[in-house]
Amino acid sequence: MHLVKKLLLLTTCYLLLATTSRAQDSSHIRISLLTCSPGEEIYSTFGHSALRVTDSIGKADIVFNYGTFNFDDPNFYMKFIRGKLLYYVSVEDFEGPDGFEADYKNDNRGITEQVLNLSPAEKIAIEGALYDNLREENKYYKYDFFFDNCTTRLRDLIVRYKHPTPVLKGAMPQGTRFRQAIHEYLDSAHQYWSELFIDVCLGVHTDAVMTPQQSMFLPDNLMKSLAKQPGLILSTNNLFPTTTEDDSYSAFTPTVVFSLLFGFILVVGFYKNKVTNTFLRIFDGLLFFVTGLLGCMLLFMWFGTDHVLCKDNYNLLWALPTNLAVASFGIYRRKWMKVYFGFLAIGLTALLGAWFFLPEAMNNALIPIVLLLICRSIYKFFEPAKPHTLAHR
């Protein structure tokens, strides 16, 4: 709450100052794009962008940040999950112990500044738009990671008020897809489990080819695109370089863990005794329960949220919601369930055959899980019913 109150106070002060500064000559004003390097947390893996406005006469040095949200917002987590959480633009000092620069230095995240080459009228127009966005009626927007975020908002401001209108070139090879773009960052940060989670949640639309404009949802891409535009950047300054290398690599990637699990269950299945039978029965219940629960979650993300890229998800071909009912009611040994497991084994085998040809790029770490579902479904199909179970039918 202290941070929110501070931001509100700063916003009010800067709005009051803005009414006297816009009409003045803008030669003392400098506007620059700040691009911050990725951090260790998943939410910071892709970096950050902000606009810095420096006034040499007014002695102001402030940063406009479109990536602000309020943790105290009612139903914060549900709004976040459903894609209904409102982000807003805030303003803070660049320098100082609690300033923008200090926050990123404390997290050892680099800051690159690109001073924009703007005419006096363009500076006044951009500064005016920034202050207008600070007003209560204008500051909020519904965040979209790919299409409307803290970086795309800055891109739109620059393109709208720079004359002639710049046609920014893409920073990634032509034909790059959204999923490939985010994989580059997740792989470099060794965020393989996060990558798996994102791949499972995001549907086929994530495999669309990005346009040059769409590629600028990533801060680094906007920075590189501006640098390619002749006459748009006056100077580039590395304000704070990172000083350490990422050494967070772990050998226990999803592929390794799931492959070991598949091998272990396969070996245990060859030993027929009371202990292994009990263990496998419990494991089967967990396997079908978890995949069924995941399937229900994917359906919710598809139909119950505003996340467009979560729709049309091919992971529902293996994470079947019906598995949840199979596990929950413990009805493995009823005769009609053999039909379910038989079709499940056939369908999942066909899925593996088409794995690399699907419209959606599936995460290969899931192949051992699909193999587990096939093997355990085959076992359930051929598992004989208990005599006392048959007597009740």
C-alpha positions in Angstrom: 0.0 0.0 0.0 2.9 2.4 0.7 4.2 2.0 -2.9 0.7 2.6 -4.3 0.2 5.8 -2.2 3.7 7.0 -3.3 2.9 6.5 -6.9 -0.5 8.3 -6.6 1.3 11.3 -4.9 3.9 11.5 -7.5 1.3 11.2 -10.3 -0.6 14.1 -8.8 2.5 16.3 -8.5 3.6 15.6 -12.1 0.2 16.3 -13.5 0.2 19.7 -11.8 3.6 20.5 -13.2 2.6 19.3 -16.7 0.1 22.1 -17.2 2.9 24.7 -17.0 5.5 22.9 -19.0 3.8 21.8 -22.1 3.6 25.2 -23.8 7.2 26.0 -23.1 10.1 25.4 -25.5 11.1 21.8 -25.4 14.9 22.2 -26.1 15.5 21.4 -22.4 13.5 18.2 -22.6 15.0 14.8 -23.5 12.9 11.7 -24.1 14.5 8.3 -24.2 13.6 4.6 -24.2 14.8 2.5 -21.4 15.2 -1.2 -22.1 15.9 -3.4 -19.1 17.5 -6.8 -19.4 15.7 -10.0 -18.2 15.5 -10.9 -14.5 15.5 -14.2 -12.7 11.8 -14.4 -11.9 9.5 -15.7 -14.6 7.5 -12.4 -14.9 10.8 -10.6 -15.6 12.3 -13.2 -18.0 11.4 -11.1 -21.1 12.8 -7.8 -19.9 11.0 -4.4 -19.5 10.6 -1.1 -21.3 9.8 2.4 -20.0 10.1 6.0 -21.2 12.4 8.4 -19.4 11.7 12.2 -19.6 14.5 14.5 -18.5 13.9 18.3 -18.0 17.2 20.1 -17.5 15.4 23.4 -16.5 12.9 21.9 -14.2 15.5 19.4 -12.8 13.0 16.6 -13.4 14.2 13.1 -14.3 11.2 10.8 -14.3 10.2 7.4 -15.8 6.8 6.5 -17.2 6.0 2.8 -16.6 3.1 1.0 -18.3 3.8 -2.2 -16.5 2.2 -1.4 -13.2 -0.5 -3.4 -11.5 -2.0 -3.4 -8.0 -1.6 -6.5 -5.8 -4.3 -5.2 -3.5 -6.9 -5.3 -6.4 -9.9 -7.3 -5.3 -9.9 -10.8 -6.7 -6.3 -10.1 -8.0 -5.4 -13.8 -8.8 -8.7 -14.6 -10.5 -8.6 -11.5 -12.6 -5.0 -12.3 -13.6 -5.9 -15.9 -14.5 -8.9 -14.8 -16.5 -7.0 -12.0 -18.4 -9.2 -9.3 -16.8 -6.6 -7.6 -14.6 -6.1 -4.0 -15.4 -2.6 -2.6 -15.7 -1.9 1.1 -15.6 0.8 3.7 -16.3 2.6 5.1 -13.3 5.5 7.6 -12.9 8.5 7.5 -10.6 11.9 9.2 -10.2 14.8 7.7 -12.2 17.4 8.4 -9.6 17.2 8.1 -5.8 17.3 5.2 -3.3 13.7 4.2 -4.3 14.0 5.2 -7.9 13.7 3.2 -11.1 17.5 2.9 -11.6 18.1 1.6 -8.1 15.4 -1.1 -8.4 17.0 -2.6 -11.5 20.6 -2.2 -10.1 19.5 -4.1 -7.0 18.3 -6.9 -9.1 21.4 -6.8 -11.3 19.4 -6.1 -14.4 21.0 -4.0 -17.1 19.6 -0.7 -18.4 20.1 0.5 -21.9 19.0 4.1 -22.8 18.2 5.2 -26.4 17.8 9.0 -26.6 15.1 9.7 -29.2 15.7 12.2 -32.0 12.6 14.3 -31.7 11.6 17.8 -32.9 10.3 20.3 -30.3 6.7 19.6 -31.4 7.2 15.9 -31.2 8.6 16.1 -27.7 5.7 18.2 -26.5 3.2 15.8 -28.2 4.7 12.7 -26.6 5.1 14.4 -23.2 1.5 15.6 -23.4 0.3 12.1 -24.3 2.2 10.6 -21.3 0.7 13.0 -18.9 -2.8 12.5 -20.4 -2.4 8.8 -19.8 -1.6 9.4 -16.2 -5.1 10.8 -15.6 -7.4 8.4 -13.7 -9.8 8.1 -16.6 -7.0 7.2 -19.1 -4.4 5.3 -17.1 -5.9 1.8 -17.0 -5.8 -0.8 -19.8 -6.4 -4.6 -20.1 -2.9 -6.1 -20.4 -2.2 -8.6 -23.2 1.3 -10.1 -23.1 1.6 -10.3 -26.9 -0.5 -7.5 -28.3 -0.9 -4.8 -25.6 1.8 -4.5 -23.0 4.3 -2.1 -21.5 6.5 -2.3 -24.6 3.9 -2.1 -27.3 2.3 1.0 -25.7 5.7 2.8 -26.0 6.1 1.6 -29.6 2.7 3.0 -30.5 3.5 6.4 -28.8 6.7 6.8 -30.7 5.2 5.8 -34.1 2.1 8.0 -33.6 4.0 11.2 -32.8 7.2 10.9 -34.8 7.0 12.5 -38.3 7.3 11.3 -40.9 5.8 8.1 -39.4 8.6 5.5 -39.1 8.1 2.1 -40.5 10.0 0.0 -38.0 11.8 -3.1 -39.2 11.5 -6.4 -37.4 14.4 -7.5 -35.1 13.9 -11.2 -35.7 14.3 -13.3 -38.8 11.3 -13.3 -41.2 8.9 -16.1 -40.4 9.6 -16.3 -36.7 6.6 -17.4 -34.7 5.4 -16.1 -31.3 6.3 -19.4 -29.6 9.8 -19.4 -31.1 10.4 -15.9 -29.8 9.5 -16.7 -26.2 11.4 -19.9 -26.4 14.6 -18.0 -27.1 14.3 -16.1 -23.8 13.1 -19.1 -21.7 15.9 -21.3 -23.1 18.6 -18.7 -22.5 17.3 -18.3 -18.9 17.2 -22.1 -18.4 13.5 -21.8 -17.6 12.6 -25.2 -19.0 9.8 -25.9 -16.6 8.3 -22.5 -17.2 8.6 -23.2 -20.9 6.7 -26.4 -20.6 3.9 -24.7 -18.6 3.6 -22.0 -21.2 3.6 -24.4 -24.1 0.8 -26.5 -22.4 -1.3 -23.4 -21.7 -0.9 -21.6 -25.0 -2.8 -22.9 -28.0 -2.3 -23.1 -31.8 -2.5 -19.3 -32.3 0.9 -18.9 -30.6 2.4 -20.7 -33.6 1.3 -17.8 -35.9 4.1 -16.0 -37.8 4.8 -12.6 -36.3 4.7 -9.4 -38.3 7.6 -7.0 -37.7 5.2 -4.8 -35.6 4.0 -7.8 -33.6 7.6 -8.9 -32.8 8.0 -5.7 -30.8 6.1 -7.1 -27.8 9.5 -8.0 -26.5 11.6 -5.1 -25.1 14.8 -6.1 -26.8 13.1 -6.3 -30.2 11.7 -2.8 -29.9 15.2 -1.5 -28.9 16.8 -3.2 -31.9 14.0 -2.0 -34.3 14.5 1.6 -33.2 18.2 1.3 -33.7 17.7 0.1 -37.3 15.6 3.2 -38.2 17.8 5.9 -39.6 17.8 9.2 -37.7 15.5 8.0 -34.9 18.1 7.5 -32.2 20.5 10.3 -31.1 22.6 8.2 -28.8 22.6 4.9 -27.0 24.0 4.6 -23.5 24.6 1.5 -21.5 23.6 2.9 -18.1 24.1 -0.3 -16.1 25.6 -3.5 -17.5 25.0 -6.8 -15.8 28.0 -8.1 -14.1 27.3 -11.8 -13.6 26.4 -14.7 -15.9 23.4 -16.9 -15.3 24.5 -20.2 -13.8 21.1 -21.5 -12.8 21.2 -24.5 -15.2 19.8 -27.7 -13.8 20.1 -31.2 -15.3 16.6 -32.0 -14.1 14.7 -30.7 -17.1 11.2 -31.9 -17.9 12.5 -34.2 -20.6 15.0 -35.9 -18.2 12.5 -36.1 -15.3 9.6 -37.5 -17.4 11.9 -39.9 -19.3 13.2 -41.3 -15.9 9.6 -41.6 -14.7 8.6 -43.5 -17.8 11.5 -45.9 -17.5 10.9 -46.5 -13.8 7.2 -47.3 -14.3 8.0 -49.5 -17.3 10.5 -51.5 -15.2 8.2 -51.8 -12.2 5.4 -53.1 -14.5 7.5 -56.2 -15.1 7.5 -57.2 -11.5 4.2 -58.9 -10.5 3.6 -58.9 -6.8 1.3 -57.3 -4.2 3.5 -54.3 -3.6 4.1 -53.4 -7.2 0.4 -53.9 -8.1 -0.7 -51.6 -5.3 1.9 -49.0 -6.3 0.9 -49.1 -9.9 -2.8 -48.8 -9.0 -2.1 -45.7 -7.0 0.2 -44.3 -9.8 -2.5 -44.9 -12.4 -5.0 -43.1 -10.3 -2.7 -40.1 -10.0 -1.7 -40.2 -13.7 -5.2 -40.1 -15.0 -6.4 -37.6 -12.3 -3.6 -35.1 -13.0 -4.0 -35.3 -16.8 -7.8 -35.0 -16.5 -7.5 -32.0 -14.1 -5.1 -30.4 -16.5 -7.5 -30.9 -19.3 -10.3 -29.2 -17.3 -7.9 -26.3 -16.7 -7.1 -26.0 -20.4 -10.9 -26.0 -21.2 -11.3 -23.2 -18.7 -8.4 -21.2 -20.2 -10.1 -21.7 -23.6 -13.7 -20.8 -22.8 -13.6 -19.0 -19.5 -10.9 -16.4 -20.0 -10.0 -13.5 -22.3 -6.6 -15.0 -23.2 -7.0 -15.3 -27.0 -3.8 -17.4 -27.4 -5.1 -20.0 -24.9 -7.8 -21.0 -27.3 -7.7 -24.0 -29.7 -5.3 -25.9 -27.6 -4.1 -29.2 -29.1 -2.8 -30.4 -25.7 -6.4 -31.4 -25.0 -5.7 -34.4 -27.3 -3.7 -36.1 -24.5 -4.8 -34.2 -21.4 -8.4 -35.4 -21.7 -10.8 -34.0 -19.1 -12.6 -37.4 -19.1 -9.5 -38.9 -17.4 -10.6 -37.0 -14.3 -13.9 -38.9 -14.1 -12.1 -42.2 -14.7 -9.7 -41.6 -11.8 -12.2 -39.9 -9.4 -14.8 -42.7 -9.5 -12.3 -45.6 -9.4 -14.1 -47.5 -12.1 -11.1 -49.0 -13.8 -12.3 -52.6 -13.8 -15.8 -52.3 -15.1 -16.1 -54.0 -18.5 -17.2 -51.0 -20.4 -14.1 -49.1 -19.2 -12.0 -51.4 -21.3 -13.5 -49.7 -24.4 -12.4 -46.3 -23.0 -8.8 -47.5 -22.4 -8.7 -49.2 -25.7 -9.7 -46.2 -27.7 -7.4 -44.0 -25.5 -4.4 -46.2 -26.3 -5.2 -46.1 -30.0 -5.9 -42.4 -30.1 -2.7 -41.5 -28.2 -0.6 -43.7 -30.4 -2.0 -41.9 -33.4 -1.3 -38.6 -31.7 2.4 -39.6 -31.3 2.5 -40.5 -35.0 1.3 -37.0 -35.9 3.2 -35.2 -33.1 5.6 -33.3 -35.3 3.0 -32.5 -38.0 0.3 -30.8 -35.8 -0.5 -27.2 -36.4 0.5 -26.5 -32.8 4.1 -27.1 -31.8 3.9 -29.5 -28.9 6.6 -29.6 -26.2 8.7 -32.7 -26.8 9.2 -33.2 -23.0 5.5 -34.4 -23.0 6.3 -37.5 -25.2 7.2 -39.7 -22.2 4.0 -38.7 -20.5 2.0 -39.6 -23.6 3.9 -42.9 -23.7 3.0 -43.5 -20.0 -0.7 -42.9 -20.8 -0.5 -45.4 -23.7 1.3 -48.1 -21.7 -1.0 -47.8 -18.7 -4.1 -47.7 -20.9 -3.0 -50.9 -22.6 -2.4 -52.5 -19.2 -5.9 -51.4 -18.0 -7.4 -52.8 -21.2 -5.9 -56.2 -20.7 -6.2 -56.2 -16.9 -8.6 -59.0 -15.8 -11.6 -58.0 -13.7 -11.7 -59.2 -10.1 -14.0 -62.2 -9.5 -16.0 -60.5 -6.7 -16.4 -57.4 -9.0 -18.0 -59.6 -11.7 -20.3 -61.2 -9.2 -22.1 -58.0 -8.6 -23.0 -57.4 -12.3 
